[in-house]
Amino acid sequence: MHSLWRRLVYVVIAMVVLVGGFLGWAYRATQQVPDFYVRQLRAEAGQRHKRSGDAFEQQALQLNNQIRKTDRWQARFTADEINAWLAADLPQKFPDALPPDVQSPRVAIESEMIQVACRVESRQFSSVVSLGVHPYVTSEPNVVALRVKQLRAGSLPLPLGQYLDRITEQCAQAGVPLRWSEEEGDPVALVTLPLDPKEFQNRLVRVEEIELTEGSLIVSGTSKPVEE
C-alpha cells in the first residue's frame, strides 16, 4: 500500500513539474517580442513622425484624386509612412479607434507577408500579439483575400478559430463585409471593399492587383465612369 501511495505521489509530482514547466515556457514565449516591432520602436525613440505621417495621408489623398480623374490608378504605401502615421496621427485623430487594451500598433511589409503587431495589456494578459497575412485580389470584383499565415502572442502560436466570430462582428460594425474560407489549411478572410460609385463621382472602381515588396505595399486598379 505504501509503495502504491509513493508511486501515485511521484506521478502527481511529475505531472505538476511537467505542467509547471510548460506554463513557464508558455509564459516566456508570450513575453518575446517580434524583431521588427523592437526595431521599429527603437528607431522611433526620440524622433518626430509628423512629416512622415503627413506623407501617408498625402498618398491617400493623391489616390483618391487619381480614382476620380483617371481610368487607371496606382498607389504605393511604405511601412515607414504607415508606422509614422500609426505612431503620431492615429492616437490624436482617432483616439477611440482601438480597444483600451490595445496599444502601439505597427506594421512590417515583406515580399510575401504583411505583419501587424501591437501590445495587448489587460488584467489577464500582457504580450505583443502579431498577425501575418498574405493579401491578394480574388476573381470577385473588389473582394480581397487575406490569407492568415500566423497569429502569435510573443512566439507562442494562437488558435485563430476562437477569434473568427469576433473579427467578423467587428468588421461588420465598421461596414466592411467579411467572410471566411480556407487555403491549404490556412484561414482566409475574404473582404469586400466598400467602394460605392457615388463616393467617387459615379465612377466604377476596381482593385486589380496588390503587390508586396520589401517595405512597400502597391495597390493598382481601374476607375471608369458608370454608364447611364
Beta strands, then each sheet from edge to edge (+ up, - down):
strand 1: 72-78
strand 2: 102-109
strand 3: 114-121
strand 4: 126-137
strand 5: 143-153
strand 6: 156-157
strand 7: 178-183
strand 8: 186-192
strand 9: 203-213
strand 10: 216-225
sheet 1: 1+ 10- 9+
sheet 2: 2+ 3- 4+ 5- 6+
sheet 3: 2+ 3- 4+ 5- 8+ 7-
end
